[in-house]
């Protein structure tokens, strides 16, 4: 496991489309982000997508441990674990993005 620039990386994580990052705001949290980027075929099939690499959809969820290596993530001392686990899904496949 390594933590650099508020990110967690481990040998078990996929190389693309999955990120774990730390946000040190008023309620610090580690967030697992899974996103799908547009390929050339996606751009050709969907006129709402304007470039390869654009994010088609993104799901974010607060986590306490890395789901890939099982390591507990640091810097959550004092955070109420009962309020943890906020999630959101953003769908950008249409004219406007939708927060689901």
DSSP file (Angstrom, degrees, kcal/mol; ACC not computed):
  #  RESIDUE AA STRUCTURE BP1 BP2  ACC     N-H-->O    O-->H-N    N-H-->O    O-->H-N    TCO  KAPPA ALPHA  PHI   PSI    X-CA   Y-CA   Z-CA
    1    1 A X              0   0    0      0, 0.0     2,-0.4     0, 0.0     9,-0.2   0.000 360.0 360.0 360.0 141.0    0.0    0.0    0.0
    2    2 A X  E     -A    9   0A   0      7,-2.0     7,-2.0     2,-0.1     2,-0.5  -0.999 360.0-158.1-138.1 143.2    1.2    3.5   -0.7
    3    3 A X  E     +A    8   0A   0     -2,-0.4     2,-0.4     5,-0.2     5,-0.2  -0.974  24.2 161.3-119.6 117.1   -0.4    6.9    0.1
    4    4 A X  E >   -A    7   0A   0      3,-1.5     3,-0.7    -2,-0.5    -2,-0.1  -0.994  68.2  -7.9-138.5 127.7    0.8    9.7   -2.1
    5    5 A X  T 3  S-     0   0    0     -2,-0.4    -1,-0.1     1,-0.2    17,-0.1   0.902 130.1 -53.3  54.4  44.1   -0.9   13.1   -2.6
    6    6 A X  T 3  S+     0   0    0      1,-0.2    16,-3.1    15,-0.1     2,-0.3   0.789 113.4 116.9  62.2  31.1   -4.0   11.8   -0.7
    7    7 A X  E <   -AB   4  21A   0     -3,-0.7    -3,-1.5    14,-0.2     2,-0.5  -0.951  55.1-143.6-125.8 150.4   -4.4    8.7   -2.9
    8    8 A X  E     +AB   3  20A   0     12,-2.5    12,-0.6    -2,-0.3     2,-0.4  -0.949  22.0 174.4-110.2 131.3   -4.2    5.0   -2.0
    9    9 A X  E     +A    2   0A   0     -7,-2.0    -7,-2.0    -2,-0.5     2,-0.3  -0.995   1.0 171.1-132.4 140.9   -2.7    2.6   -4.5
   10   10 A X    >   -     0   0    0     -2,-0.4     3,-1.2    -9,-0.2    -2,-0.0  -0.935  46.8-103.6-142.0 167.9   -2.0   -1.1   -4.0
   11   11 A X  T 3  S+     0   0    0     -2,-0.3    58,-0.0     1,-0.2    -1,-0.0   0.661 116.0  57.0 -66.2 -16.2   -1.0   -4.0   -6.2
   12   12 A X  T 3  S+     0   0    0      2,-0.1    -1,-0.2     3,-0.0     2,-0.1   0.585  82.4 101.9 -94.5 -11.6   -4.5   -5.4   -6.3
   13   13 A X  S <  S-     0   0    0     -3,-1.2    -4,-0.0     1,-0.1     6,-0.0  -0.442  80.7-106.0 -74.4 144.8   -6.3   -2.3   -7.7
   14   14 A X        -     0   0    0     -2,-0.1     4,-0.2     1,-0.1    -1,-0.1  -0.357  26.3-127.5 -61.7 151.6   -7.2   -2.2  -11.4
   15   15 A X  S    S+     0   0    0      1,-0.1     2,-0.4     2,-0.1    -1,-0.1   0.680  86.0  36.7 -78.1 -17.8   -4.9    0.1  -13.4
   16   16 A X  S    S+     0   0    0      1,-0.1    -1,-0.1     3,-0.0     3,-0.1  -0.996 112.6  13.7-141.1 139.5   -7.7    2.2  -14.9
   17   17 A X  S    S+     0   0    0     -2,-0.4    18,-2.6     1,-0.1     2,-0.4   0.396  99.2  90.8  85.8  -2.8  -11.1    3.5  -13.9
   18   18 A X  E     + C   0  34A   0     -4,-0.2     2,-0.3    16,-0.2    16,-0.2  -0.992  47.5 168.4-130.7 128.4  -10.7    2.9  -10.2
   19   19 A X  E     - C   0  33A   0     14,-2.6    14,-3.3    -2,-0.4     2,-0.5  -0.987  21.5-159.5-139.2 146.0   -9.4    5.4   -7.7
   20   20 A X  E     +BC   8  32A   0    -12,-0.6   -12,-2.5    -2,-0.3     2,-0.3  -0.988  25.9 169.7-125.3 121.1   -9.2    5.8   -3.9
   21   21 A X  E     -BC   7  31A   0     10,-2.1    10,-2.9    -2,-0.5     2,-0.4  -0.925  28.9-129.5-134.6 156.9   -8.6    9.3   -2.6
   22   22 A X  E     - C   0  30A   0    -16,-3.1     2,-0.6    -2,-0.3     8,-0.2  -0.893  13.4-163.6-108.2 131.5   -8.7   11.2    0.7
   23   23 A X  E     - C   0  29A   0      6,-2.9     6,-1.9    -2,-0.4     2,-1.0  -0.963   2.8-163.5-115.9 115.4  -10.6   14.4    1.1
   24   24 A X        +     0   0    0     -2,-0.6     4,-0.1     4,-0.2     2,-0.1  -0.461  43.0 127.5 -98.2  60.6   -9.6   16.4    4.2
   25   25 A X  S    S-     0   0    0     -2,-1.0     3,-0.5     2,-0.2    -2,-0.0  -0.031  84.1 -58.3 -96.2-154.8  -12.6   18.7    4.5
   26   26 A X  S    S+     0   0    0      1,-0.3     2,-0.4    -2,-0.1    -2,-0.0   0.804 140.1  32.0 -61.9 -29.1  -14.8   19.3    7.6
   27   27 A X  S    S-     0   0    0     52,-0.0    -1,-0.3     2,-0.0    -2,-0.2  -0.815  95.0-142.9-124.6  90.5  -15.7   15.6    7.6
   28   28 A X        +     0   0    0     -3,-0.5     2,-0.3    -2,-0.4    -4,-0.2  -0.153  29.2 169.7 -55.3 143.1  -12.6   13.8    6.3
   29   29 A X  E     -C   23   0A   0     -6,-1.9    -6,-2.9    55,-0.0     2,-0.4  -0.996  36.1-132.1-155.9 149.9  -13.3   10.7    4.2
   30   30 A X  E     -CD  22  63A   0     33,-0.6    33,-2.5    -2,-0.3     2,-0.4  -0.882  31.2-158.9 -97.1 135.6  -11.7    8.2    1.9
   31   31 A X  E     -CD  21  62A   0    -10,-2.9   -10,-2.1    -2,-0.4     2,-0.6  -0.970  13.7-150.0-125.0 129.6  -13.7    7.8   -1.4
   32   32 A X  E     -CD  20  61A   0     29,-3.0    29,-1.9    -2,-0.4     2,-0.5  -0.864  20.8-167.0 -91.4 122.8  -13.7    4.9   -3.8
   33   33 A X  E     -CD  19  60A   0    -14,-3.3   -14,-2.6    -2,-0.6     2,-0.5  -0.960  10.5-176.7-116.3 127.0  -14.4    6.2   -7.3
   34   34 A X  E     +CD  18  59A   0     25,-2.6    25,-2.8    -2,-0.5     2,-0.3  -0.990  16.3 172.1-120.3 123.8  -15.3    3.8  -10.2
   35   35 A X  E     - D   0  58A   0    -18,-2.6     2,-0.5    -2,-0.5    23,-0.2  -0.950  28.2-141.1-137.0 155.5  -15.7    5.5  -13.5
   36   36 A X  E     - D   0  57A   0     21,-2.4    20,-3.5    -2,-0.3    21,-1.0  -0.966  18.7-154.9-116.5 122.6  -16.2    4.6  -17.1
   37   37 A X  E     - D   0  55A   0     -2,-0.5    18,-0.2    18,-0.3     2,-0.2  -0.726  26.5-102.5 -98.0 147.2  -14.5    6.7  -19.8
   38   38 A X        -     0   0    0     16,-3.0    15,-2.6    -2,-0.3     2,-0.2  -0.440  31.7-156.4 -70.9 134.0  -15.8    7.0  -23.4
   39   39 A X     >  -     0   0    0     13,-0.2     4,-2.2    -2,-0.2     5,-0.2  -0.467  38.0 -96.5 -93.6 174.9  -14.1    5.0  -26.1
   40   40 A X  H  > S+     0   0    0      1,-0.2     4,-2.3     2,-0.2     5,-0.2   0.896 128.0  53.0 -59.7 -40.1  -14.1    5.9  -29.8
   41   41 A X  H  > S+     0   0    0      1,-0.2     4,-1.7     2,-0.2    -1,-0.2   0.880 107.4  51.3 -64.2 -38.1  -17.1    3.5  -30.2
   42   42 A X  H  > S+     0   0    0      2,-0.2     4,-1.7     1,-0.2     7,-0.2   0.925 110.7  48.1 -63.7 -44.0  -19.0    5.2  -27.4
   43   43 A X  H  < S+     0   0    0     -4,-2.2    -2,-0.2     1,-0.2     6,-0.2   0.892 112.6  48.5 -64.6 -40.1  -18.5    8.6  -28.9
   44   44 A X  H  < S+     0   0    0     -4,-2.3    -1,-0.2     1,-0.2    -2,-0.2   0.825 115.9  43.9 -68.9 -30.9  -19.6    7.4  -32.4
   45   45 A X  H  < S+     0   0    0     -4,-1.7     2,-0.5     1,-0.2    -2,-0.2   0.688 114.5  48.6 -88.3 -20.2  -22.7    5.7  -30.9
   46   46 A X    ><  -     0   0    0     -4,-1.7     3,-1.6    -5,-0.1    -1,-0.2  -0.936  60.7-163.6-129.2 109.4  -23.8    8.6  -28.5
   47   47 A X  T 3  S+     0   0    0     -2,-0.5    -1,-0.1     1,-0.3    -4,-0.1   0.592  88.1  68.3 -70.3  -8.7  -24.0   12.1  -29.9
   48   48 A X  T 3  S+     0   0    0     45,-0.3     2,-0.5    48,-0.0    -1,-0.3   0.684  86.5  78.5 -79.7 -18.2  -24.1   13.5  -26.3
   49   49 A X    <   -     0   0    0     -3,-1.6    -3,-0.1    -7,-0.2     3,-0.1  -0.793  59.5-176.8 -91.2 130.0  -20.5   12.4  -25.8
   50   50 A X        +     0   0    0     -2,-0.5     2,-0.3     1,-0.2    -1,-0.1   0.558  57.6  21.7-108.6  -7.9  -18.0   14.8  -27.4
   51   51 A X  S >  S-     0   0    0    -12,-0.0     3,-1.8     0, 0.0   -13,-0.2  -0.988  76.9-100.1-159.3 149.5  -14.6   13.2  -26.9
   52   52 A X  T 3  S+     0   0    0     -2,-0.3   -13,-0.2     1,-0.2     3,-0.1  -0.460 110.1  31.8 -63.3 135.9  -12.8   10.0  -26.2
   53   53 A X  T 3  S+     0   0    0    -15,-2.6    -1,-0.2     1,-0.4   -14,-0.1   0.263  82.9 137.7  96.4 -10.9  -11.9    9.9  -22.5
   54   54 A X    <   -     0   0    0     -3,-1.8   -16,-3.0   -16,-0.1     2,-0.5  -0.382  64.9-104.3 -63.9 146.7  -14.9   11.8  -21.3
   55   55 A X  E     -D   37   0A   0    -18,-0.2   -18,-0.3     1,-0.2     3,-0.1  -0.640  34.8-175.9 -78.7 121.2  -16.5   10.3  -18.2
   56   56 A X  E    S-     0   0A   0    -20,-3.5    36,-3.2    -2,-0.5     2,-0.3   0.914  70.2 -10.4 -81.5 -48.4  -19.7    8.4  -19.1
   57   57 A X  E     -DE  36  91A   0    -21,-1.0   -21,-2.4    34,-0.2    -1,-0.4  -0.981  61.0-164.5-148.9 158.9  -20.6    7.6  -15.5
   58   58 A X  E     -DE  35  90A   0     32,-2.3    32,-3.3    -2,-0.3     2,-0.4  -0.989   2.1-165.5-148.1 133.5  -19.0    7.7  -12.1
   59   59 A X  E     -DE  34  89A   0    -25,-2.8   -25,-2.6    -2,-0.3     2,-0.4  -0.987  10.1-173.4-121.7 132.3  -19.9    6.1   -8.8
   60   60 A X  E     +DE  33  88A   0     28,-2.8    28,-2.3    -2,-0.4     2,-0.3  -0.977   6.1 172.9-126.8 138.1  -18.4    7.3   -5.5
   61   61 A X  E     -DE  32  87A   0    -29,-1.9   -29,-3.0    -2,-0.4     2,-0.2  -0.995  33.7-116.4-144.3 138.2  -18.7    5.8   -2.1
   62   62 A X  E     -D   31   0A   0     24,-2.2     2,-0.3    -2,-0.3   -31,-0.3  -0.534  39.7-173.3 -70.8 136.2  -17.0    6.6    1.2
   63   63 A X  E     -D   30   0A   0    -33,-2.5   -33,-0.6    -2,-0.2     3,-0.1  -0.906  31.1-163.0-131.7 159.5  -14.9    3.7    2.4
   64   64 A X  S    S+     0   0    0     -2,-0.3     9,-2.9     1,-0.3     2,-0.3   0.688  82.7  30.7-107.7 -33.2  -12.9    2.8    5.6
   65   65 A X  B    S-G   72   0B   0      7,-0.3     2,-0.4   -35,-0.1    -1,-0.3  -0.918  90.8-100.3-126.4 152.0  -10.8   -0.1    4.1
   66   66 A X     >  -     0   0    0      5,-2.6     4,-1.9    -2,-0.3   -46,-0.0  -0.593  26.5-148.7 -68.6 124.8   -9.4   -0.7    0.7
   67   67 A X  T  4 S+     0   0    0     -2,-0.4    -1,-0.2     1,-0.2   -35,-0.0   0.609  93.4  50.0 -72.3  -9.1  -11.7   -3.3   -1.0
   68   68 A X  T  4 S+     0   0    0      3,-0.1    -1,-0.2   -54,-0.0    -2,-0.0   0.853 127.7  14.4 -96.5 -42.3   -8.8   -4.7   -3.0
   69   69 A X  T  4 S-     0   0    0      2,-0.1    -2,-0.2   -58,-0.0   -58,-0.0   0.579  92.6-126.9-111.0 -13.2   -6.1   -5.2   -0.3
   70   70 A X     <  +     0   0    0     -4,-1.9    -3,-0.1     1,-0.3     2,-0.1   0.406  54.3 150.1  85.2  -2.9   -8.1   -5.0    2.9
   71   71 A X        -     0   0    0     -6,-0.1    -5,-2.6     1,-0.1     2,-0.3  -0.387  50.9-117.9 -65.5 137.6   -5.9   -2.3    4.5
   72   72 A X  B     -G   65   0B   0     -7,-0.2     2,-0.4    -2,-0.1    -7,-0.3  -0.590  31.3-125.2 -70.5 136.3   -7.6    0.1    6.9
   73   73 A X        -     0   0    0     -9,-2.9     3,-0.3    -2,-0.3   -43,-0.1  -0.704  26.7-126.6 -89.4 136.5   -7.2    3.6    5.5
   74   74 A X  S    S+     0   0    0     -2,-0.4    -1,-0.1     1,-0.2     0, 0.0  -0.088  76.6  48.0 -78.2 174.5   -5.6    6.2    7.9
   75   75 A X  S    S+     0   0    0      1,-0.1    -1,-0.2   -53,-0.0   -47,-0.1   0.710  72.4 109.6  73.1  26.3   -6.8    9.6    9.1
   76   76 A X    >   +     0   0    0     -3,-0.3     3,-2.0   -12,-0.1    -1,-0.1   0.189  37.8 140.9-112.4  16.0  -10.3    8.7   10.1
   77   77 A X  T 3  S+     0   0    0      1,-0.3     3,-0.1     3,-0.0    -3,-0.0  -0.349  74.1  13.4 -59.5 133.6   -9.8    9.0   13.9
   78   78 A X  T 3  S+     0   0    0      1,-0.3     2,-0.4    -2,-0.0    -1,-0.3   0.336  91.2 132.6  84.1  -7.8  -12.8   10.6   15.5
   79   79 A X    <   -     0   0    0     -3,-2.0     2,-0.7     1,-0.1    -1,-0.3  -0.651  64.9-117.8 -79.3 129.8  -15.1   10.2   12.5
   80   80 A X    >   -     0   0    0     -2,-0.4     3,-1.4     1,-0.2     4,-0.2  -0.557  21.7-159.0 -69.2 109.9  -18.5    8.7   13.4
   81   81 A X  G >  S+     0   0    0     -2,-0.7     3,-0.9     1,-0.3    -1,-0.2   0.708  85.8  68.7 -67.5 -20.1  -18.6    5.5   11.5
   82   82 A X  G 3  S+     0   0    0      1,-0.2    -1,-0.3     3,-0.0    -2,-0.1   0.752 102.3  45.6 -70.0 -22.2  -22.4    5.4   11.7
   83   83 A X  G <  S+     0   0    0     -3,-1.4     3,-0.3     3,-0.0    -1,-0.2   0.378  95.8 103.5 -97.7   3.2  -22.6    8.4    9.3
   84   84 A X    <   +     0   0    0     -3,-0.9   -20,-0.1    -4,-0.2   -55,-0.0  -0.487  49.1  62.4 -86.3 154.5  -20.0    6.9    6.9
   85   85 A X        +     0   0    0      1,-0.2    -1,-0.2    -2,-0.2    -4,-0.0   0.591  56.8 166.3 108.7  15.7  -20.8    5.4    3.6
   86   86 A X        -     0   0    0     -3,-0.3   -24,-2.2   -25,-0.1     2,-0.3  -0.367  15.4-176.6 -59.6 138.9  -22.3    8.2    1.7
   87   87 A X  E     -E   61   0A   0    -26,-0.2     2,-0.3   -56,-0.0   -26,-0.2  -0.945  16.0-176.9-138.4 160.4  -22.5    7.4   -2.0
   88   88 A X  E     -E   60   0A   0    -28,-2.3   -28,-2.8    -2,-0.3     2,-0.4  -0.986  12.8-151.8-153.1 152.5  -23.5    9.0   -5.3
   89   89 A X  E     -E   59   0A   0     -2,-0.3    11,-3.8   -30,-0.2     2,-0.5  -0.997   9.3-162.3-128.6 127.4  -23.8    8.0   -8.9
   90   90 A X  E     -EF  58  99A   0    -32,-3.3   -32,-2.3    -2,-0.4     2,-0.6  -0.951   2.9-164.1-114.4 122.5  -23.4   10.5  -11.8
   91   91 A X  E     +EF  57  98A   0      7,-2.7     7,-2.3    -2,-0.5     3,-0.3  -0.927  14.0 172.7-109.7 117.3  -24.7    9.5  -15.2
   92   92 A X        +     0   0    0    -36,-3.2   -35,-0.1    -2,-0.6     5,-0.1  -0.048  46.4 108.7-112.7  30.1  -23.4   11.6  -18.1
   93   93 A X  S    S+     0   0    0    -37,-0.1   -45,-0.3     3,-0.1    -1,-0.2   0.608  75.1  50.6 -83.8 -10.8  -24.8    9.6  -21.0
   94   94 A X  S    S-     0   0    0      2,-0.4   -48,-0.0    -3,-0.3     4,-0.0  -0.306 109.7 -69.2-113.1-163.7  -27.5   12.2  -21.9
   95   95 A X  S    S+     0   0    0     -2,-0.1     2,-0.3     1,-0.1    -3,-0.0   0.834 119.0  18.3 -59.3 -36.2  -27.8   15.9  -22.6
   96   96 A X  S    S-     0   0    0     -5,-0.1    -2,-0.4     0, 0.0     2,-0.1  -0.945  90.7 -99.7-134.1 157.4  -27.1   16.7  -19.0
   97   97 A X        -     0   0    0     -2,-0.3     2,-0.4    -5,-0.1    -5,-0.2  -0.484  33.1-150.2 -74.7 146.5  -25.5   14.8  -16.1
   98   98 A X  E     -F   91   0A   0     -7,-2.3    -7,-2.7    -2,-0.1     2,-0.7  -0.975   6.0-146.3-120.1 130.8  -27.8   13.2  -13.6
   99   99 A X  E      F   90   0A   0     -2,-0.4    -9,-0.2    -9,-0.2    -2,-0.0  -0.868 360.0 360.0 -93.5 114.4  -27.0   12.7  -10.0
  100  100 A X              0   0    0    -11,-3.8   -10,-0.2    -2,-0.7    -1,-0.1   0.394 360.0 360.0-104.8 360.0  -28.7    9.4   -8.9
